[in-house]
Amino acid sequence: MKPSVGIVGCGRMGTALAKTLSGKGYAIVGVSSLHRTSAERLAGICGISDATDTPWEITRKADVVFLTTPDGVIESVCQSISQQDGFSPSAVVLHCSGAHPSTILSSASKSGASIGSMHPLQSFASVDISQNPFRGIRVAIEGDSEAVSLSAQMARDLEAIPLQIITEGKPLYHAAAVVASNFLVTLMGVAFRLIQQAGVPPEEAFSVLKPLIEGTLANIGRVGVHQALTGPVVRGDVQTVETHIQAISEAMPELLPFYNCLVHYTAVQAAEGNRISPDMLETFLKLITQMGCCINDEV
Ligand SMILES: NC(=O)c1ccc[n+]([C@@H]2O[C@H](COP(=O)([O-])OP(=O)(O)OC[C@H]3O[C@@H](n4cnc5c(N)ncnc54)[C@H](OP(=O)(O)O)[C@@H]3O)[C@@H](O)[C@H]2O)c1
């Protein structure tokens, strides 16, 4: 028989979990939120009557408790439930934050409960869910052994793929997700600004660059980051990089630290992959320093 589930925090993640787990045969025994109206909305979706703004009323009877509040209050919400003896000693208490480790739930662990974190690598933009948002995604899990094995089973039941990570690795794991997702958006924003400055209409910037972006992603998948690198740095074409720096410093000098920082790390990565020599790496590093626009000057 599947464990029963209680949800504290009825926003986007709490709703996605409650709705999808309910559809997979998990009994949702109650939901709680800061505002009772949010809990009542989610209870209505799950077809249950137990909705409250007093979390321990529902957490006591749950085999698994998800604390799906905003990151900043997970620890204090867990503490206040623990102080009210709100966790069964046999419960598994989980949060879904990508940035925080399971150890922020240590107050529940003192009550005898198992603790873990279960972070779906997915963006949940709304509480309106029509399809299973967990299907095929990775769910990063860590915590004590009972929490890890139950989280892995729940991830599989959600049709996701569990990815076990070490507790100490949580901040770096989250930084990786931020770099791959948020910073990709930033990178594209800068590329759009540059191409618009070159005269391409703003509405065409994405469609012009899209095949290049998609081709690069496909190459990374096929041959890995070192071999996927093309362009002036890996060709050792110092003059072209110098031309870029000149043009950017004239048209959009505020973007120079950004450009130079990426030349720096691209050259380092190319050298690591033996695509350029140590001497060529040195040449690129000297170039961005000599042109008075090294990232270090700006910080
Ligand atoms: N959304 C995503 O894309 C995503 C992806 C991966 C992981 N996560 C993680 O999922 C967790 C929840 O994020 P979310 O996006 O679902 O946030 P959200 O949509 O803002 O929902 C958070 C919910 O928590 C409730 N809440 C706030 N303070 C509370 C308290 N003191 N006690 C009880 N409930 C409280 C809010 O209640 P009211 O509605 O009652 O005001 C709100 O419904 C976070 O740890 C986040 O890092 C989110």
The ligand as an ORCA input file, in Angstrom:
! r2SCAN-3c Opt
* xyz 0 1
  N       7.738     26.580     -8.867
  C       8.814     25.946     -9.330
  O       9.119     26.006    -10.530
  C       9.654     25.077     -8.426
  C      10.527     24.135     -9.025
  C      11.297     23.305     -8.198
  C      11.198     23.447     -6.819
  N      10.376     24.381     -6.266
  C      10.338     24.492     -4.799
  O       9.018     24.229     -4.336
  C       8.811     24.961     -3.131
  C       7.556     25.783     -3.276
  O       7.704     26.693     -4.345
  P       6.455     27.201     -5.178
  O       6.974     27.674     -6.487
  O       5.369     26.188     -5.166
  O       6.025     28.484     -4.326
  P       4.622     29.211     -4.313
  O       3.864     28.945     -5.569
  O       4.883     30.606     -3.918
  O       3.835     28.475     -3.135
  C       4.242     28.515     -1.834
  C       3.020     28.285     -0.960
  O       3.448     28.246      0.388
  C       2.486     28.886      1.167
  N       3.123     29.451      2.359
  C       3.879     30.578      2.470
  N       4.294     30.731      3.747
  C       3.782     29.696      4.429
  C       3.815     29.322      5.812
  N       4.497     30.048      6.698
  N       3.142     28.219      6.181
  C       2.446     27.492      5.288
  N       2.358     27.794      3.967
  C       3.019     28.880      3.558
  C       1.856     29.965      0.319
  O       0.583     30.043      0.865
  P      -0.714     30.866      0.537
  O      -1.091     30.540     -0.876
  O      -1.660     30.301      1.518
  O      -0.370     32.306      0.744
  C       1.959     29.382     -1.085
  O       0.767     28.796     -1.502
  C      10.056     25.816     -2.888
  O      10.897     25.143     -2.005
  C      10.680     25.877     -4.271
  O      12.088     26.073     -4.235
  C       9.589     25.205     -7.032
*
